[in-house]
Every structure is written in structure tokens, then in C-alpha cells.
């Protein structure tokens, strides 16, 4: 492979994007909540890490029932996080460093405090204001039963009854997550026009694209019939109800949004990106969202969901390469995000940074960075942070816990604020105010994962990610093209990229012969020449004689 990388116009095809969960990244004001100024202060750290861009979690005005995914105003900044002037400073600083900025846009639902929903509550049944949402009469002689049997993903019924202006019980409205998040009705042309305005507002402020929340949502079956398995979404915490998700009309929205982005790209030659949160049953259905005139990319979650098993990884990678890359797009790989258990914990319960889960997470990271396509890294993964599993009930804020009382699927544990420095909380996350506390408590063991310690230790997760990103950037078009599987013993995966880059992963615990002779360019753990230890990944440049 050439050691000189040639950047194409299509920067997004092989980009590595860092997901910034704003409220947990870095607090500049001392209120215990991360903010946009904190993100701006952290940009040099991200530049040093070597990422191509950042995706910012929602920072819009919101009552924060679901940490900003309940949006009250799509064209402003919540005072918790700063203001539009600070946002503009952040975009300008990122541009100077060559870092792209993606915003998280939430088109499936809004906040119950959004002005249009307040207007709908005050309006009469059948009014244009209610047509922007899903209002329906209840069933039964007095309308006391919900319009259908659907359940919300976060628990409980997907319908809430309203009180009409005359004080009597009235219609019901649909919310596939929480009652504070009413679903938009995308069959109403006013909704389409409003989101056109939102896209252009932020594109005019210089953003490089959007991560689209619930991109397989938006449209519901027009008849709103009963579901044969109404609790499937809540049980799986996934978009399973075929009547509420993945309706065919949604593709017209993404064709239109793509055209808007292409309009801006044509003006200045800088390509804008649409990447969707697409949760559908198969890679083939996933591929329908990334056809040439729709989304540029969509997160491929199957790798994140795969067990630590060579056959499982090979299956999901092969299916993605066949079905998704076959559209002309590239696969968008992820190992974690703000909704999932931290990778080191998902792969094993590590008591310390040297646990089995940590070794597997390091190997998986190196594997992901060797695959063709783009990669997204959730903040803190580069530090090897484990899930915080013992947060007390009284600090939990996830609406899943509030609605179900169950800790089984709560997401607070992966959202604990990052440790930056020091030996005790707040670990440099928040400063300037005596006694300031992060919005979620940080455990004492976060000291061993702090950024300052990670940067000083060349064996740390941080250095593995940084070295992998540097090598990926130096090798000609590593994110492009295909891969070729090599024959390997059971429990080992190995593939070739280009003519000579080999990546291999030993999913077992016993050492195995390396597929390539010589010392690897990079490995996730100690890797002597000719040997691939257990729970280890490595990259080699081969002379071709052993392939």
C-alpha cells in the first residue's frame, strides 16, 4: 500500500467521527453539565487523537425529559449548553483544525413543549394544528381506550389522552418513546416544510451534515391498526413494530434531504453528509437507505450487537460488505454509542483496565479501524471506560427507568461524564466552582482511566486508538475498497486489504500462529513475531509470499 493517502472529494466515505455526548464531555461553567464551550476547549484533544469529525448530541432548547431528544426549538441552543454565538465559535474552531461538525437532528418526534404541540393541545379535533401530529379518537363507547394496542419503546402505552378545551376527556396522541415526545405526522406538508427550514438554518451556519435520529421512523401505517406483537418494541428496545417503523414513504424524505445537501455542496464544493440511525431487521433492508440518492450512510449496528465470536463477526461483516457496500455507499461501523453498554463491559466484566473485556475491546477497535468504510467512536471508548453499573436509583435520569422502574436497559451507565485529570471526582470534567459535581456521579476508579494518565501511558487505549487512526490515515484509501478473507484456524479471523495489509483477530484465549510472518505494524496487545495471542488483533504489511 502507498504510504501517501490521497483524499477524495467524498470525505465521508472513510471518515472516523467522534461522538460527543455534550452534557458529559467537558463542563466550562462549573454547573456539572458539559457544554459547547467545553467541546470547543476539547477540540485540540480530538485533533491529537486523529478523528476527522465530531457528531454533537442534541443541544437544542429542551425540557430534558430525554436529555435533549425531546426538542422544543430546533433552531436555537439551550442555555444549559451555551448560545448560538458559542456554537458559531465552535464551528469556526473546528474548521481551523480540519474537523467536520455533524449535528444530531430529531425528526421523528419533538418535545411536548414545542410551540406546535402546545398549539395542537389547544386546538379542536380535526384542526390543522392537530394534523401535524398523530391525534385520534379512542376506542370504546366513550373513547376511553387507546386508538390501537401499540406500546412505546421506553415502556407503557404509546398513546396519551388529552383534556379538551371544554374540560372533557378527548382525543389521544401517539408517542413511540415517552408522552413528552409526541411523534410528528410526516404526511402533513407543514412538517416537511418546517424541517426544510431547520436543515437550512444549520447548513447556513456552516455545519457539515447531520446524524438523523430514528431514521427508519417518521411514517406510521396510515390506518394505525393493532400490532400482532404490541410490546415488541419495549421488550427489545428496538424498532420492531412493522406498522410504526420502516414504512416505504420514509425514503422520499431522505431523497429530498439529500437534494438539499447536494444544493449546498454544489455552492462551495464541500460535501455535506447525512448519516442515519437505521434499525431494521436485515442488512438488505439497511442498504435501501443508502442508495445513491438517499442517505450517504447509515449506522450498521450488527457489529455492535455481535457476540465475541469469530463466526458471528465474519457473518455480519460479510453481509454488510455484500448488501450495503454493494449500493455504492460504504459501511458505517460502530462498536458503541450513548444508548449501549460500554464495549469493555459488554465483552466481559473487567475489574481493572487489564480485564478480559478490555483486551477484547482493544482488539475489536483495531478490527473496526481496518474495515472498509467509515467508523464512529463514542466518547470515552478511546479511554477504555467501563460501564458504571452501580449508580444509585436516586441519580438515574433515563426515562426508561422512570417509566418501567427496571434497571435492565438503562443508559445512564455509559453517559457518566468523562474523567480528564486528577485522582478524585470531578476529575477535571468541571472546574472553576468550589464543590461542583458532575450531573451523574463518577466512580473513584475513573482515576485510572483519566485522559492525562492515558496520554502518558503508551500502552493505554488512547494510544492504541491514536496509532490506529494515524496508520489508517497514512495508508492509501484504507477506508475504501473491499476485503478478502484468509483461511484461518477456528476462532481466528484474518483478511487482506488492498494488496498487502493484513488484519487478524484471535477471538480465543490460546495463542495461535500468526497468518503473516514478521512483526506487526500495530497490535492491540503484546504480539511476538509469528504468534497471535488470545483476544488480540494485529495489522501487518505482507510481502505477498504468505498470502
C-alpha positions as CSV (number, residue, x, y, z in Angstrom):
1,X,0.0,0.0,0.0
2,X,1.1,3.5,-0.7
3,X,2.1,5.4,2.4
4,X,0.7,8.6,1.0
5,X,-3.0,8.9,1.3
6,X,-4.9,10.6,-1.4
7,X,-8.1,12.3,0.0
8,X,-11.1,12.1,-2.3
9,X,-13.8,14.6,-2.6
10,X,-16.1,12.2,-0.7
11,X,-14.5,12.7,2.7
12,X,-17.3,10.9,4.5
13,X,-16.7,7.5,2.8
14,X,-13.8,6.6,5.1
15,X,-14.2,9.2,7.8
16,X,-13.7,8.5,11.5
17,X,-16.2,10.5,13.5
18,X,-16.1,11.0,17.3
19,X,-19.5,11.1,19.0
20,X,-19.6,13.9,21.6
21,X,-22.3,13.5,24.2
22,X,-22.2,17.2,25.0
23,X,-23.5,17.1,28.6
24,X,-20.8,14.6,29.6
25,X,-17.8,15.8,27.6
26,X,-16.4,18.9,29.4
27,X,-18.1,21.5,31.6
28,X,-16.8,25.1,31.1
29,X,-19.2,26.8,33.6
30,X,-19.0,24.7,36.8
31,X,-22.6,23.7,36.8
32,X,-21.8,20.0,36.4
33,X,-23.1,19.8,32.8
34,X,-21.0,19.7,29.7
35,X,-21.5,22.5,27.2
36,X,-20.5,23.8,23.8
37,X,-17.6,25.8,25.2
38,X,-16.3,22.7,26.8
39,X,-16.5,20.9,23.4
40,X,-14.5,23.8,21.9
41,X,-11.9,23.5,24.6
42,X,-11.6,19.8,23.9
43,X,-11.1,20.1,20.1
44,X,-7.2,20.1,20.3
45,X,-7.5,16.8,22.2
46,X,-9.7,15.3,19.4
47,X,-7.3,16.7,16.8
48,X,-4.4,15.0,18.5
49,X,-6.4,11.7,18.7
50,X,-6.8,12.0,14.9
51,X,-10.5,12.0,14.2
52,X,-12.0,13.5,11.1
53,X,-15.1,15.0,12.6
54,X,-17.4,15.2,15.6
55,X,-21.1,14.4,16.0
56,X,-22.8,16.5,18.7
57,X,-25.7,15.1,20.7
58,X,-28.7,17.4,20.8
59,X,-28.1,20.8,22.5
60,X,-31.3,22.5,21.4
61,X,-33.8,24.1,23.9
62,X,-35.5,21.2,25.6
63,X,-37.1,20.3,29.0
64,X,-34.5,17.4,29.0
65,X,-37.0,14.6,29.6
66,X,-34.8,12.5,27.3
67,X,-31.6,14.5,27.5
68,X,-32.4,16.7,24.5
69,X,-34.0,14.2,22.3
70,X,-37.2,16.0,23.2
71,X,-36.7,19.1,21.2
72,X,-38.7,22.3,21.9
73,X,-36.9,24.5,19.4
74,X,-34.8,23.1,16.5
75,X,-33.1,26.4,15.7
76,X,-31.5,27.5,18.9
77,X,-29.2,26.4,21.8
78,X,-30.4,25.5,25.2
79,X,-28.9,27.9,27.8
80,X,-27.6,24.7,29.6
81,X,-25.1,24.4,26.7
82,X,-24.5,28.0,25.6
83,X,-25.9,30.0,22.8
84,X,-25.8,30.4,19.1
85,X,-22.7,32.7,19.3
86,X,-20.8,29.9,21.2
87,X,-22.0,27.4,18.6
88,X,-20.6,29.6,15.8
89,X,-17.3,29.8,17.7
90,X,-17.2,26.0,18.0
91,X,-17.8,25.5,14.2
92,X,-15.1,28.1,13.4
93,X,-12.6,26.5,15.7
94,X,-13.3,23.0,14.3
95,X,-12.9,24.3,10.8
96,X,-9.5,25.8,11.6
97,X,-8.4,22.3,12.9
98,X,-9.9,20.5,9.9
99,X,-12.6,18.8,12.0
100,X,-16.0,18.3,10.5
101,X,-19.1,19.1,12.6
102,X,-22.3,17.0,12.4
103,X,-25.5,17.8,14.3
104,X,-27.9,15.3,15.8
105,X,-31.4,16.1,14.3
106,X,-34.5,14.5,15.7
107,X,-37.3,14.4,13.0
108,X,-39.5,11.5,14.4
109,X,-40.7,13.4,17.4
110,X,-40.4,16.6,19.3
111,X,-41.0,17.9,22.9
112,X,-44.5,18.2,24.3
113,X,-43.4,21.8,25.0
114,X,-42.8,22.5,21.3
115,X,-45.0,25.5,20.3
116,X,-46.7,23.5,17.6
117,X,-47.7,20.7,20.0
118,X,-48.9,23.3,22.6
119,X,-51.0,24.8,19.7
120,X,-52.3,21.3,18.9
121,X,-53.4,20.7,22.5
122,X,-55.3,24.0,22.5
123,X,-56.9,23.3,19.1
124,X,-60.0,21.3,18.3
125,X,-60.1,17.7,17.0
126,X,-59.6,17.7,13.2
127,X,-57.8,21.0,13.2
128,X,-54.7,21.7,11.0
129,X,-52.7,22.1,14.2
130,X,-53.5,18.5,15.3
131,X,-52.8,17.2,11.8
132,X,-49.1,17.9,12.3
133,X,-49.1,15.1,14.9
134,X,-51.0,11.8,15.3
135,X,-54.2,12.6,17.1
136,X,-57.0,10.0,17.0
137,X,-60.2,9.2,18.8
138,X,-60.2,6.5,21.4
139,X,-61.9,3.1,21.1
140,X,-65.0,2.1,23.1
141,X,-68.3,3.8,23.6
142,X,-66.7,6.8,25.5
143,X,-63.3,6.7,23.7
144,X,-61.6,5.6,26.9
145,X,-59.4,3.0,25.2
146,X,-56.3,3.9,23.1
147,X,-56.8,4.0,19.3
148,X,-54.6,0.9,19.0
149,X,-52.6,-1.5,21.1
150,X,-49.1,-0.2,20.4
151,X,-46.6,0.2,23.2
152,X,-43.8,2.7,23.5
153,X,-40.2,1.7,23.2
154,X,-39.5,3.1,26.6
155,X,-42.3,1.3,28.2
156,X,-46.1,1.8,28.7
157,X,-48.8,2.6,26.1
158,X,-47.8,4.6,23.0
159,X,-50.9,6.8,23.4
160,X,-51.8,9.5,25.9
161,X,-55.3,11.0,26.2
162,X,-55.7,14.8,26.3
163,X,-58.2,17.0,28.0
164,X,-60.1,19.2,25.6
165,X,-60.8,22.9,25.9
166,X,-64.2,22.2,27.5
167,X,-62.6,20.1,30.2
168,X,-63.8,16.8,28.9
169,X,-61.5,13.8,28.1
170,X,-60.7,14.0,24.4
171,X,-58.5,12.5,21.7
172,X,-55.3,10.6,22.1
173,X,-51.9,11.4,20.7
174,X,-49.1,9.0,19.7
175,X,-45.7,8.9,21.2
176,X,-43.4,5.9,20.4
177,X,-41.0,6.8,23.1
178,X,-42.4,8.9,26.0
179,X,-45.5,11.1,26.5
180,X,-43.2,14.1,26.5
181,X,-42.1,13.2,22.9
182,X,-45.1,13.3,20.6
183,X,-44.5,11.9,17.1
184,X,-44.7,14.1,14.1
185,X,-47.1,13.3,11.3
186,X,-44.9,13.4,8.2
187,X,-47.9,13.1,5.9
188,X,-48.7,16.7,6.8
189,X,-46.9,19.1,4.4
190,X,-46.2,21.6,7.1
191,X,-43.9,19.2,8.8
192,X,-41.9,18.7,5.7
193,X,-41.6,22.4,5.2
194,X,-40.6,23.0,8.8
195,X,-37.7,20.6,8.6
196,X,-36.6,22.1,5.4
197,X,-36.3,25.3,7.3
198,X,-34.4,23.6,10.1
199,X,-31.9,21.9,7.8
200,X,-31.1,25.2,6.0
201,X,-30.8,27.1,9.3
202,X,-27.9,24.9,10.4
203,X,-26.4,24.4,7.0
204,X,-26.2,28.2,6.7
205,X,-24.3,28.3,9.9
206,X,-21.6,26.0,8.5
207,X,-22.4,22.5,9.7
208,X,-21.0,19.6,7.6
209,X,-24.0,17.4,8.0
210,X,-26.5,15.6,10.2
211,X,-26.8,12.4,12.2
212,X,-30.5,11.6,11.9
213,X,-32.2,10.1,14.9
214,X,-34.7,7.3,14.3
215,X,-34.2,7.5,10.6
216,X,-36.4,4.4,9.9
217,X,-39.3,6.2,11.7
218,X,-41.3,9.2,10.7
219,X,-44.2,7.4,8.9
220,X,-46.7,5.1,10.6
221,X,-49.2,2.9,8.8
222,X,-51.9,5.2,7.7
223,X,-54.7,3.1,9.3
224,X,-52.9,2.8,12.7
225,X,-54.0,-0.9,13.0
226,X,-53.3,-3.1,16.0
227,X,-49.9,-4.8,16.1
228,X,-49.7,-8.6,16.4
229,X,-47.0,-8.1,19.0
230,X,-47.6,-4.7,20.6
231,X,-44.9,-5.0,23.3
232,X,-42.1,-6.0,20.9
233,X,-40.5,-2.5,20.8
234,X,-40.4,-2.2,24.6
235,X,-39.2,-5.8,25.0
236,X,-36.3,-5.5,22.6
237,X,-35.9,-1.7,23.0
238,X,-35.7,-1.6,19.2
239,X,-37.7,-0.5,16.2
240,X,-39.6,-3.8,15.7
241,X,-43.2,-2.9,15.2
242,X,-43.6,-3.1,11.4
243,X,-46.6,-0.8,11.5
244,X,-44.7,2.1,13.2
245,X,-41.2,1.9,11.6
246,X,-39.6,1.4,8.2
247,X,-42.6,2.5,6.1
248,X,-41.9,2.9,2.4
249,X,-42.7,6.7,2.4
250,X,-39.7,7.5,4.5
251,X,-37.4,7.1,1.5
252,X,-38.9,10.1,-0.2
253,X,-37.9,12.2,2.8
254,X,-34.3,11.1,2.5
255,X,-34.3,11.7,-1.2
256,X,-35.5,15.3,-0.5
257,X,-32.9,15.9,2.3
258,X,-30.2,14.5,0.0
259,X,-31.2,17.0,-2.6
260,X,-31.0,19.9,-0.1
261,X,-27.5,18.8,0.9
262,X,-26.4,18.5,-2.7
263,X,-27.6,22.0,-3.3
264,X,-25.2,23.3,-0.6
265,X,-22.4,21.1,-1.8
266,X,-22.8,22.5,-5.3
267,X,-22.3,26.0,-3.9
268,X,-18.9,25.6,-2.5
269,X,-17.7,22.0,-3.3
270,X,-17.7,20.9,0.4
271,X,-19.8,17.8,0.6
272,X,-22.5,17.6,3.3
273,X,-23.3,14.3,5.0
274,X,-26.5,12.6,6.1
275,X,-25.9,9.5,8.3
276,X,-28.9,7.8,9.7
277,X,-29.7,5.8,12.8
278,X,-31.4,3.0,10.9
279,X,-32.6,0.0,12.9
280,X,-34.1,-2.6,10.5
281,X,-34.1,-6.4,10.6
282,X,-31.6,-7.2,7.8
283,X,-28.6,-5.7,6.0
284,X,-30.5,-5.8,2.8
285,X,-33.2,-3.5,4.2
286,X,-30.5,-1.3,5.7
287,X,-29.0,-1.0,2.2
288,X,-32.2,0.6,0.9
289,X,-31.5,3.7,3.0
290,X,-28.1,4.3,1.4
291,X,-29.0,4.1,-2.2
292,X,-27.2,6.8,-4.3
293,X,-30.0,9.4,-4.0
294,X,-30.8,8.8,-0.3
295,X,-28.7,8.9,2.9
296,X,-24.9,8.9,2.3
297,X,-24.5,6.4,5.2
298,X,-26.4,4.6,7.9
299,X,-25.0,3.1,11.1
300,X,-24.6,-0.6,10.8
301,X,-25.4,-1.9,14.3
302,X,-24.9,-5.6,13.7
303,X,-21.2,-5.4,14.6
304,X,-22.1,-3.7,17.9
305,X,-24.6,-6.5,18.6
306,X,-22.5,-9.4,17.6
307,X,-21.2,-11.7,20.4
308,X,-17.4,-12.1,20.8
309,X,-17.2,-14.9,18.3
310,X,-15.2,-15.2,15.1
311,X,-18.1,-16.7,13.1
312,X,-20.5,-14.1,14.3
313,X,-18.2,-11.3,13.3
314,X,-17.4,-12.8,9.9
315,X,-21.1,-13.2,9.2
316,X,-22.1,-9.6,9.9
317,X,-19.1,-8.2,8.2
318,X,-19.7,-10.3,5.1
319,X,-23.4,-9.4,4.9
320,X,-22.6,-5.7,5.3
321,X,-20.0,-5.8,2.5
322,X,-22.3,-7.6,0.2
323,X,-25.5,-5.7,0.8
324,X,-24.5,-2.2,1.9
325,X,-21.2,-1.6,0.1
326,X,-23.0,-3.1,-3.0
327,X,-25.1,0.1,-3.2
328,X,-22.0,2.3,-3.8
329,X,-22.1,3.6,-0.3
330,X,-19.6,2.5,2.4
331,X,-20.4,0.7,5.6
332,X,-20.6,2.8,8.8
333,X,-19.2,0.7,11.6
334,X,-19.9,1.3,15.3
335,X,-19.0,-0.5,18.4
336,X,-20.8,1.7,20.9
337,X,-22.9,4.8,21.3
338,X,-24.8,6.7,24.0
339,X,-27.6,4.1,24.1
340,X,-25.5,1.0,24.6
341,X,-23.5,-0.7,27.4
342,X,-19.8,0.3,27.2
343,X,-17.8,-2.1,25.0
344,X,-15.3,-3.3,27.6
345,X,-18.3,-4.3,29.8
346,X,-20.3,-5.8,27.0
347,X,-17.3,-8.1,26.1
348,X,-16.6,-9.1,29.7
349,X,-16.8,-7.6,33.2
350,X,-13.4,-6.1,33.8
351,X,-12.4,-5.3,37.3
352,X,-9.5,-3.2,36.0
353,X,-8.2,-1.9,32.7
354,X,-6.4,-5.3,32.2
355,X,-9.6,-7.4,32.3
356,X,-10.8,-9.7,29.5
357,X,-13.4,-7.3,28.4
358,X,-10.7,-4.6,27.9
359,X,-8.5,-6.9,25.8
360,X,-11.4,-7.8,23.6
361,X,-12.5,-4.2,23.2
362,X,-9.0,-3.2,22.2
363,X,-8.9,-6.0,19.6
364,X,-12.4,-5.0,18.3
365,X,-11.3,-1.4,17.9
366,X,-8.4,-2.3,15.8
367,X,-10.6,-4.6,13.7
368,X,-13.1,-1.9,13.1
369,X,-10.5,0.6,12.0
370,X,-9.2,-1.9,9.4
371,X,-12.5,-2.4,7.8
372,X,-13.6,-0.7,4.6
373,X,-15.9,2.3,5.3
374,X,-16.4,4.9,8.0
375,X,-16.1,4.4,11.7
376,X,-17.8,6.2,14.6
377,X,-16.2,6.3,18.1
378,X,-18.3,7.1,21.2
379,X,-16.6,9.4,23.6
380,X,-14.7,7.5,26.3
381,X,-14.2,4.4,24.2
382,X,-10.7,5.7,23.5
383,X,-10.1,5.6,27.2
384,X,-11.4,2.1,27.7
385,X,-14.1,3.3,30.1
386,X,-16.3,0.6,31.5
387,X,-20.0,0.8,32.1
388,X,-20.9,2.3,35.5
389,X,-23.3,-0.3,36.7
390,X,-23.9,0.7,40.3
391,X,-25.4,4.2,40.0
392,X,-27.9,4.6,42.8
393,X,-31.6,4.8,41.9
394,X,-31.9,8.4,43.0
395,X,-29.5,9.7,40.5
396,X,-30.8,7.8,37.5
397,X,-32.3,10.1,34.8
398,X,-33.0,7.7,31.9
399,X,-36.8,7.8,31.0
400,X,-36.7,4.1,30.6
401,X,-36.1,3.7,34.3
402,X,-38.7,6.4,35.2
403,X,-41.3,4.6,33.0
404,X,-40.5,1.0,33.9
405,X,-38.7,1.0,37.2
406,X,-36.3,-1.5,35.7
407,X,-32.5,-1.1,35.6
408,X,-32.1,-3.8,33.0
409,X,-31.8,-1.5,29.9
410,X,-31.0,1.9,31.4
411,X,-28.5,4.1,29.6
412,X,-27.1,6.3,32.3
413,X,-24.1,4.0,32.9
414,X,-22.5,4.8,29.6
415,X,-23.2,8.6,30.0
416,X,-21.2,9.3,33.1
417,X,-19.1,12.4,32.5
418,X,-15.5,11.8,31.2
419,X,-12.5,11.9,33.6
420,X,-9.9,14.3,32.3
421,X,-7.4,14.6,35.2
422,X,-6.7,14.1,38.9
423,X,-7.4,11.5,41.5
424,X,-10.9,12.3,42.6
425,X,-14.2,13.5,41.1
426,X,-14.9,15.7,39.1
427,X,-11.6,14.5,37.5
428,X,-11.2,17.8,35.6
429,X,-14.6,17.5,34.0
430,X,-15.9,20.6,35.7
431,X,-13.8,23.3,37.3
432,X,-14.0,26.9,38.5
433,X,-16.7,26.4,41.1
434,X,-15.9,25.0,44.5
435,X,-17.7,21.8,45.2
436,X,-19.1,21.4,41.7
437,X,-20.4,18.0,41.0
438,X,-21.0,16.3,37.6
439,X,-24.6,15.6,36.7
440,X,-24.0,11.9,37.2
441,X,-21.5,10.7,39.9
442,X,-18.2,9.4,38.7
443,X,-16.8,6.4,40.5
444,X,-13.5,6.6,42.2
445,X,-11.9,4.1,39.8
446,X,-12.3,6.6,37.0
447,X,-8.9,7.9,38.2
448,X,-7.1,5.1,36.3
449,X,-8.9,6.0,33.1
450,X,-8.4,9.8,33.2
451,X,-7.2,11.4,30.0
452,X,-4.0,12.8,31.4
453,X,-2.9,9.3,32.6
454,X,-3.9,7.7,29.2
455,X,-1.9,10.2,27.2
456,X,1.2,9.5,29.4
457,X,0.9,5.7,29.1
458,X,1.9,4.4,25.7
459,X,0.1,1.1,26.4
460,X,-3.2,2.8,27.0
461,X,-6.4,2.5,25.0
462,X,-5.9,6.1,23.9
463,X,-2.5,5.3,22.2
464,X,-4.0,2.3,20.5
465,X,-6.8,4.4,19.0
466,X,-4.4,7.2,18.1
467,X,-1.9,4.8,16.5
468,X,-4.7,3.0,14.6
469,X,-6.1,6.3,13.4
470,X,-2.6,7.5,12.3
471,X,-1.9,4.3,10.4
472,X,-5.3,4.3,8.8
473,X,-4.7,7.9,7.6
474,X,-1.3,7.1,6.2
475,X,-2.3,4.1,4.2
476,X,-3.7,4.8,0.8
477,X,-7.5,4.6,0.9
478,X,-7.7,2.1,3.7
479,X,-11.4,3.0,4.3
480,X,-12.2,2.3,0.6
481,X,-12.4,-0.9,-1.4
482,X,-13.1,-4.5,-0.4
483,X,-11.6,-7.1,1.8
484,X,-10.5,-10.7,1.1
485,X,-10.8,-13.3,3.8
486,X,-7.9,-15.6,4.5
487,X,-8.1,-19.2,5.6
488,X,-7.6,-19.4,9.3
489,X,-8.0,-21.8,12.2
490,X,-11.3,-21.8,14.1
491,X,-11.6,-18.8,16.4
492,X,-9.4,-16.6,14.2
493,X,-10.4,-14.0,11.6
494,X,-8.0,-12.6,9.1
495,X,-8.5,-10.5,5.9
496,X,-6.4,-8.6,3.4
497,X,-7.0,-5.0,2.5
498,X,-5.6,-3.8,-0.9
499,X,-2.5,-5.8,-1.9
500,X,-0.7,-6.3,1.3
501,X,-2.4,-5.0,4.6
502,X,-3.5,-8.0,6.7
503,X,-5.6,-7.7,9.8
504,X,-6.2,-10.7,12.1
505,X,-8.1,-11.2,15.3
506,X,-7.8,-14.2,17.7
507,X,-11.2,-14.5,19.4
508,X,-10.0,-17.3,21.6
509,X,-7.8,-17.4,24.6
510,X,-5.0,-19.6,23.4
511,X,-2.2,-18.2,21.2
512,X,-2.4,-19.1,17.5
513,X,0.1,-18.9,14.6
514,X,0.0,-15.5,13.0
515,X,-1.2,-15.5,9.4
516,X,1.7,-13.4,8.4
517,X,5.4,-13.7,9.3
518,X,7.2,-10.8,10.9
519,X,6.5,-8.2,13.5
520,X,3.1,-6.5,13.1
521,X,2.7,-2.8,12.3
522,X,0.3,-2.4,15.2
523,X,-1.3,-4.8,17.7
524,X,-3.9,-4.5,20.4
525,X,-1.6,-6.2,22.9
526,X,1.9,-7.8,23.0
527,X,2.3,-9.8,19.8
528,X,5.6,-11.6,19.2
529,X,6.5,-12.3,15.5
530,X,4.7,-15.4,14.2
531,X,2.2,-15.5,17.1
532,X,-1.2,-14.1,17.6
533,X,-2.1,-14.2,21.3
534,X,-5.7,-14.7,22.5
535,X,-8.1,-11.7,22.5
536,X,-5.6,-9.8,20.3
537,X,-5.8,-8.1,16.9
538,X,-2.9,-7.1,14.8
539,X,-2.0,-5.4,11.4
540,X,0.8,-6.5,9.2
541,X,2.2,-5.4,5.8
542,X,2.8,-8.6,3.9
543,X,5.4,-9.2,1.1
544,X,2.7,-11.4,-0.5
545,X,4.6,-14.7,-0.1
546,X,2.4,-15.9,2.7
547,X,-0.9,-14.9,1.3
